[in-house]
Amino acid sequence: MSKIILPLLLLPLLAGCAVVDLAAHGMKQYEKSKQPAVQQQTATAETESVSPSDTVPASEPEPVMAAPSSSGSIKAQSLD
């Protein structure tokens, strides 16, 4: 009986946590939408104006060593 009651009592608590998360996400979206369009356009223009010469060149990856060959056959080992 308690195996059924305990999960049912915990369900509203878990649902309450989700409501708080959804409200916080909604507030973030609302704050973003309140920003003037000019600020948003300048922010996107700054990110688009970055040229490849401004970025740090990526270092070349180290070469990968080849795995040693196993002489082409599978060897059996005893389990003792």
N, C-alpha and C positions, 0 to 999 in steps of 0.2 A: 504494500500500500504506500509506504513512504517513498519507494522508488518512482512512483508516479507523481506524487504530490510535490516532491522537491524540485524536479525540473519545471513543473508548472508554475511554482512560486518564483523561480529564477528567470523565467521567460520575460516578465515585465521589466526586470532590471536590465537585461540585455537589450531589450527594445529601447529603454530609456537612454542607454549609451549611444545608440544609433541616431536618436533624435538630436542629441547634442552635437554629434559630428556633422549631421546634415545641416543644422542651423549655422555652425561655424563656416561650413563651405559656402552656404548661401550668403553669409555676411561678407566673405572675401570677394565673391563675385559682384556683390552690390557695391563694395568699395571700389573695385576696378571699373565698374560702369560709371561711377560718379566722377572719375578723373576726366578733365577736359580733353577733347579730341586732339588739341594741339600737343599736349604732353605725350599722348600715345603715339602721334605721328613722329615726333622728334626722337622718341625712344626707338622706333622701328627704323628710322633713317640712320641713326647711329650704328645700329647693328648691321645694316646693309652696306654701310660705307667702308667696312673693314675689308682691306684688300689682302690677297695672299702674301704680299711682301711684308705686311704688318704682323703676320702670325709667325710663331716660332716653327722652323722646319722640323719635321718629325725625324728622329734618328732612325737609321736603318736597323731592321731587326737582326739579331744575331743569327748566324747560320745554324741550322739544325744538324746535329750529328746523326749519321745513319746507325741503325740498330745493328748489333753484331749478328752475323748469320748463324743459324742453328744447324748448319750442315745438312739441311734439307730433310731431316727425319725426326720423328717424335720418339723419344727414348722412354721406355717403361721403367718405373722405379718400384721397388717392393714397398709394401706398407708396413713391414716389420721394423 
